[in-house]
Amino acid sequence: MDEMIEGGFKQSNTILVTGGCGSGKTTLAMQFLYSGALTGEPGVYVTFEEEPDQIRENMMRYGWDISKLEAEKKLKIMRIEPQDIMHIIKQEYGGIVDAINDLKAKRVVIDSLTSIETMIEGEFEKRQGVLKLIRFLQKSKCTTLMIAESEQDPTKYSRHGIMEFVVDGVIVLYNIRRGKSRIRALEILKMRGTNQMTNLVPYVIDKGIILQPRQMIFGDFSQPG
């Protein structure tokens, strides 16, 4: 990833990670936090959907002991019930703020932006609600990944096609069917302040996501499998 974006994410940037089902969005986001926790950058994973125990269990398949890092106050998973999202927004994201301050977090994951957008009525209100969160995270000097659901071959990259214009970067994960199998690829659609690699890069999910930037891509997605 660093090779693709001239050295890595810039501090305080907010990056949208979007993709369809099974593309590895949660894995990429937790890999970002896990790596940071091991190198002195604590992180907070905020989930509106998946249960924390399920996330911890799923990550063990990669050998990532999330519970150990939580006990060492290097990482925290916090769940917010979907029906509480509006309350959290009105309270200036207070619970998230407390978790960040408690760990002195440098990295944050929001899973998912789709949940926030779903709970807020009106396009202007959606934009303002998420902008408020982004501004706080930037002031806290946190580097943030915001997960969003999209189609497998999207024409817009967040639920209402708004957030891709607001964030500093957009990473798209593809899980495309080719014949009788699926092939995964990553695209850096946008990364402010960098001359990012523009071609699709294949990846595998093994001990986390492993990019293969020097491999030839597997042909045009538009061609029938």
N, C-alpha and C positions, 0 to 999 in steps of 0.2 A: 504493500500500500504506500509506504514512504517513497518508494521508487516512482510510483505513478503520480505523486502529487508534490514532488520536489521537497521531500523531507518530512512529511507528516502534517497532521492537523495543526493549525495555529491556535495558540492558547486563547480561550474565550470564544472561539468560533462555535457556531451551532450548525450541525450537519444533519440533514434529513437522510435517513436510510429507508429506502422503500423497495417493495417487491411483493410478489405473490406468495401464496401458500407454499411452504416447503423450501423456500429459497435460502433460508439461513439467517434471517434478520436478527433473531434473538441470539443466536450463536455469535454473530459478528459483534453485536452490542456488548455481550458479556465478555467476549474475548478482549475487547477494548478496556473494560473495567478491570478484568483479571490481570492483564498485563500491566496496567497502571498501578494496581495494588502491590504488585511484586517489585515495582521500581520507585516506590515512595510517593505515589499519587493516589490517595484514597478516592473511592468512588461510591456513588449512590445510584441504585437501580430502582426507578419508580415504575410500578406496574399497576395498571387499571384493570387488567384482565386475568393474567395467569397467577396462580397461587405461588407464594415464595417457596414453599416446600417442593413444589413441582419443578420450579426453575433449578433449585439446588440439586435435585435428583437428576434432572436432565444433563446438567453440566458435569456431573461426576463421570459420565461416559467419556469425557475428554481428559479425565484425571484432574479436574479443577475442584478443589475442596473449598467451596464457597463458605461453608459454615466455619471453617478454620479462620479464614480471612475476616469474617464477621466478628468472631471472638477476639481477634486482634485489633478490631476497630479500623480495619483497612478497607472494608467494603460493607455496604448495607443494602438489603433488599427491603423496600417498603411497598405495601399494597394499599391502594386507595380504592374504595368501592365506587363503581361507576356512578351511583346515585349521589355520591358526595363530591363529584367533580365541581359542580357549580358552587358549592360551599367553599371548596378549596380556592377557587378563582376569586370569590368575593373576599376571602381572607388573605388575599395577596400571596397565595401559595405558601401559607405559613408553615404547614407541616413539612413541606419539602425544604423550605428555608432552614428549619430546625435541624433536619437530618444533615444537610450540607454543612451547617455551622458546627454540629456535633463532631463530625469526622474531619472538619477542615478539608472538605472534598475538593478535588481538582477536576474530577470527571463525573459526568452525570449521564444517565440514560433515561429517557421518557418513553414508556411503552404502554400505550401508543398514542401518538398524535391523533389517530383516527378516533379514539375514544373521546378525546377532548372535543374535537370538531363535531362529533355526533351529538354531544350533550348541549352544545351552545346553539341557540337559534339565531338566524340572521347572519349574512355574510360579513357585515361590518363587525358584529359582535365576535364572530369566530376569529377574525383577523386580530382584533384588539386583545382578545383573551390570550391568544398564543403569543402575540407580540409582548405582552406584559411579562409572560414567563421568560421569553427569550432575553428581554432587557435585564431581568433580575439575574439570570444565569451569567450573562456577560459581565454585569457589575461584580458578581462573585468570582469572576475570572475562571469560571468552570468551562471546560471544553465538553460540549454536549452532543450526544447522538439522540435524535428524535425518530422513533420508528413509525412508519406509516404503511398501511396496506395499499396495494395497487393491483392492477391487472397484471397478468404475466407478461404482456407486451404493451406497456401503458402509453397513453397519449397525455395523461396528466398524472402527477406523481404524489399527490395527496388527495384526500377524499373530495375536496371541492376545488382543487387546482389552484390554491392560494399560496400555500406555505413554501412551495418551491421557489417563489419569487422573493420571499422574506429571509430565508436562511442563508448562511454563508456558503454552504455546499450541499450537493445532492449526490448520493451514491445509490445506484439502482442495481438490485440483484435479480437476475433472471433465472428461471427454472423452466426451460423450454423443452417441450417434447419433440424429439427427432426420431421418427419411426417408432420403435418399440422401447425406447429409453428416453430419459430426460438428461439434458446437459445444462450445467450451471455456468453462468458468466457474470462478471461484475463490470459495471460501467461507472466512471466518474463523469457524471453529467455536468457538474458545475463545482468549482472550487475557487472562490475568490482569492485573488492575489497569487495564483499559481498558473503555470503553463502546464496543466495536467495532461496526462496521457489520455487520448480520446478514443482509442479502440477498445472493444470488448475484450476482457481478459478472463479466460477460464479459471475455475477454482474447484477444489474438492473439499469436502467436509470430512476430516479425519480426526486429528487432535486439534479441533477447531477448524477455522477456514484457512486453507492454504492456497494462496494465489499462485498462478503459473504464468507470469507476465511474458515469458519468452516463448511460450508455446504458441503454435499457430492456432488461430481461432478456427472453429469447426464449420465454417461456411455461413452463408446468409440465412438468418432466421426466417426470412420471407419465403424461402424455397420449401416446398412440401417435403415431409419426411418419408 
